[in-house]
């Protein structure tokens, strides 16, 4: 109990407490007949990665961590559990060898760095047995004709960037987009209309309130 109650370990105790809360919410959702996910609000992130396509580093990082391969609430639970486990294990080892815990900030920094590889490993091991939220799932191709919003950067021809699109069931998808016309570009926050798909990229035209720029 000293390990959990020590003030230096408060972040890790909170993280493990969050795991318990999320688990209870998952059970409640199942009892109510809902999907796995907090309030059914999981984000379906369709991160189509192609080595020939220039994409933001954070997109590849999200794909590496498994975003879109498991419900977001389960990923959050796994990350919180990984952070809490890494922190308490670190503090237990340090306490047994030096007789004192590391300062909370230092231990949290180390545990944070360890939590992401642990998340990757745990997600990979549990993915075959944990259900992915398929409720009202739609094929990515069915997003054609939907309006999306550029998330980051500027979408130019042959330089796609991320856009978020909500399908008719309310699920959010993240896809790569580039302008249909060579002389157009769309900045972050632009509204775009998904016109057609050239795997893995959607061609888009200006939607409502698009921040459209004509190339010189």
C-alpha positions as CSV (number, residue, x, y, z in Angstrom):
1,X,0.0,0.0,0.0
2,X,2.9,2.3,0.6
3,X,3.7,2.2,-3.1
4,X,0.2,3.3,-4.1
5,X,-0.2,5.9,-1.3
6,X,3.2,7.6,-1.6
7,X,2.8,11.2,-2.9
8,X,5.6,10.6,-5.4
9,X,3.4,7.9,-7.0
10,X,0.1,9.9,-7.2
11,X,0.2,10.2,-11.0
12,X,0.5,6.4,-11.3
13,X,-2.3,5.7,-8.8
14,X,-4.6,8.1,-10.6
15,X,-3.8,6.4,-14.0
16,X,-4.7,3.0,-12.6
17,X,-7.8,4.5,-11.0
18,X,-8.7,5.8,-14.5
19,X,-8.4,2.2,-15.8
20,X,-10.9,1.1,-13.2
21,X,-13.3,3.9,-14.1
22,X,-13.1,3.1,-17.8
23,X,-13.6,-0.6,-17.2
24,X,-16.7,0.2,-15.2
25,X,-18.0,2.4,-18.0
26,X,-17.3,-0.4,-20.5
27,X,-19.3,-2.9,-18.4
28,X,-22.2,-0.3,-18.0
29,X,-22.2,0.2,-21.8
30,X,-22.4,-3.5,-22.4
31,X,-25.2,-3.9,-19.8
32,X,-27.2,-1.1,-21.6
33,X,-26.6,-2.8,-24.9
34,X,-24.3,-0.1,-26.3
35,X,-21.1,-0.4,-28.2
36,X,-17.7,-0.9,-26.6
37,X,-16.5,2.6,-26.0
38,X,-17.3,5.5,-23.7
39,X,-20.7,6.7,-24.7
40,X,-20.2,5.1,-28.1
41,X,-17.9,8.0,-28.9
42,X,-14.9,6.1,-30.2
43,X,-13.1,7.6,-33.1
44,X,-12.6,5.4,-36.1
45,X,-9.3,6.6,-37.5
46,X,-8.7,5.2,-41.0
47,X,-5.0,5.8,-41.3
48,X,-4.0,4.4,-44.7
49,X,-0.2,4.5,-44.8
50,X,1.6,4.4,-48.1
51,X,5.4,4.7,-48.1
52,X,5.2,6.6,-51.4
53,X,2.9,9.3,-49.9
54,X,4.2,12.2,-47.8
55,X,2.3,12.2,-44.5
56,X,2.7,13.9,-41.2
57,X,4.9,12.1,-38.7
58,X,2.2,12.2,-36.1
59,X,-0.1,10.2,-38.5
60,X,2.4,7.4,-38.7
61,X,2.9,7.5,-34.9
62,X,-0.9,7.1,-34.4
63,X,-1.0,4.2,-36.8
64,X,2.0,2.6,-34.9
65,X,0.2,3.0,-31.6
66,X,-2.9,1.2,-33.0
67,X,-5.3,4.1,-33.3
68,X,-8.2,2.9,-35.4
69,X,-7.4,-0.7,-34.8
70,X,-9.0,-0.8,-31.4
71,X,-11.7,1.4,-29.9
72,X,-10.3,4.7,-28.5
73,X,-11.5,4.0,-25.0
74,X,-9.7,0.7,-24.9
75,X,-6.5,2.3,-26.2
76,X,-6.9,5.0,-23.5
77,X,-7.3,2.2,-20.9
78,X,-4.3,0.4,-22.1
79,X,-2.2,3.6,-22.1
80,X,-3.3,4.6,-18.6
81,X,-2.5,1.1,-17.4
82,X,0.9,1.1,-19.2
83,X,1.7,4.5,-17.6
84,X,0.6,3.4,-14.1
85,X,2.4,0.0,-14.4
86,X,5.6,1.5,-15.7
87,X,5.7,4.2,-13.0
88,X,4.9,1.9,-10.1
89,X,7.4,-0.7,-11.3
90,X,10.1,2.0,-11.7
91,X,9.4,3.4,-8.2
92,X,9.4,0.0,-6.6
93,X,12.8,-0.8,-8.2
94,X,14.3,2.5,-7.2
95,X,12.9,2.3,-3.6
96,X,14.3,-1.2,-3.1
97,X,17.8,-0.2,-4.3
98,X,18.1,3.3,-2.8
99,X,15.5,3.4,0.0
100,X,13.6,6.4,-1.5
101,X,11.2,7.1,-4.3
102,X,12.1,9.3,-7.3
103,X,10.5,12.7,-7.4
104,X,7.1,12.6,-9.0
105,X,8.0,14.7,-12.0
106,X,11.1,12.7,-12.9
107,X,9.4,9.4,-12.4
108,X,6.4,10.5,-14.6
109,X,8.7,11.5,-17.4
110,X,10.4,8.2,-17.4
111,X,7.1,6.3,-17.1
112,X,5.6,8.4,-20.0
113,X,8.5,7.4,-22.3
114,X,8.0,3.7,-21.3
115,X,4.2,3.8,-21.6
116,X,4.1,4.1,-25.4
117,X,6.2,1.0,-26.2
118,X,4.1,-0.9,-23.6
119,X,0.9,0.4,-25.2
120,X,2.2,-0.9,-28.6
121,X,3.0,-4.3,-27.2
122,X,-0.2,-4.7,-25.1
123,X,-2.4,-3.5,-28.0
124,X,-0.8,-5.9,-30.4
125,X,-1.2,-8.8,-28.0
126,X,-4.8,-8.0,-27.1
127,X,-6.0,-6.9,-30.6
128,X,-6.9,-10.5,-31.7
129,X,-9.2,-11.0,-28.7
130,X,-10.6,-7.5,-28.1
131,X,-13.5,-6.6,-30.4
132,X,-13.2,-3.6,-32.5
133,X,-16.2,-1.4,-32.5
134,X,-18.0,-2.3,-35.8
135,X,-21.3,-0.7,-34.9
136,X,-22.8,1.0,-37.9
137,X,-19.4,0.6,-39.6
138,X,-19.1,1.9,-43.2
139,X,-16.6,1.2,-45.9
140,X,-14.1,4.0,-46.4
141,X,-15.2,4.3,-50.0
142,X,-18.7,5.2,-48.9
143,X,-17.3,8.5,-47.6
144,X,-17.3,9.8,-51.1
145,X,-19.7,12.7,-51.3
146,X,-19.2,13.6,-47.6
147,X,-17.8,16.9,-46.4
148,X,-14.7,16.9,-44.4
149,X,-12.3,19.4,-42.7
150,X,-8.6,19.7,-43.2
151,X,-6.9,18.9,-39.8
152,X,-3.3,20.0,-40.2
153,X,-1.0,21.6,-42.8
154,X,-2.0,22.4,-46.4
155,X,-3.4,19.9,-48.9
156,X,-1.8,20.4,-52.4
157,X,-1.8,18.1,-55.4
158,X,0.7,15.3,-54.8
159,X,1.1,16.6,-51.2
160,X,-1.9,15.1,-49.3
161,X,-2.7,15.9,-45.7
162,X,-5.2,14.7,-43.1
163,X,-8.9,15.5,-43.1
164,X,-11.6,14.4,-40.7
165,X,-14.9,13.2,-42.0
166,X,-18.0,12.2,-40.1
167,X,-20.0,9.3,-41.7
168,X,-23.8,9.1,-41.6
169,X,-23.6,7.1,-38.3
170,X,-21.7,9.9,-36.6
171,X,-18.4,8.0,-36.6
172,X,-15.3,10.2,-37.3
173,X,-12.8,9.0,-39.9
174,X,-9.3,10.4,-40.6
175,X,-8.3,10.2,-44.2
176,X,-5.7,11.5,-46.6
177,X,-6.9,14.1,-49.1
178,X,-5.5,16.2,-51.9
179,X,-7.2,18.7,-54.3
180,X,-8.8,17.5,-57.5
181,X,-7.5,20.5,-59.3
182,X,-3.8,21.2,-59.7
183,X,-4.1,24.9,-59.0
184,X,-5.9,24.6,-55.7
185,X,-4.8,24.1,-52.1
186,X,-6.7,23.8,-48.8
187,X,-5.4,25.0,-45.5
188,X,-6.1,23.6,-42.1
189,X,-9.8,24.3,-41.1
190,X,-10.9,24.3,-44.8
191,X,-14.2,22.5,-45.6
192,X,-13.8,20.1,-48.5
193,X,-16.0,17.7,-50.4
194,X,-14.7,14.2,-51.0
195,X,-15.1,13.7,-54.7
196,X,-13.5,10.4,-55.4
197,X,-10.8,8.0,-54.1
198,X,-7.5,7.0,-55.5
199,X,-6.3,4.6,-52.9
200,X,-5.3,5.6,-50.3
201,X,-6.0,9.3,-51.1
202,X,-9.3,11.1,-51.6
203,X,-9.5,13.8,-54.2
204,X,-11.4,16.8,-52.9
205,X,-13.0,20.1,-54.1
206,X,-14.0,23.1,-52.1
207,X,-16.8,22.6,-49.6
208,X,-18.7,25.1,-47.5
209,X,-16.5,27.9,-46.0
210,X,-13.4,26.4,-47.6
211,X,-10.1,28.3,-47.2
212,X,-9.2,27.9,-50.8
213,X,-6.0,29.3,-52.3
214,X,-5.1,29.4,-56.0
215,X,-1.5,28.5,-56.7
216,X,0.6,31.0,-58.6
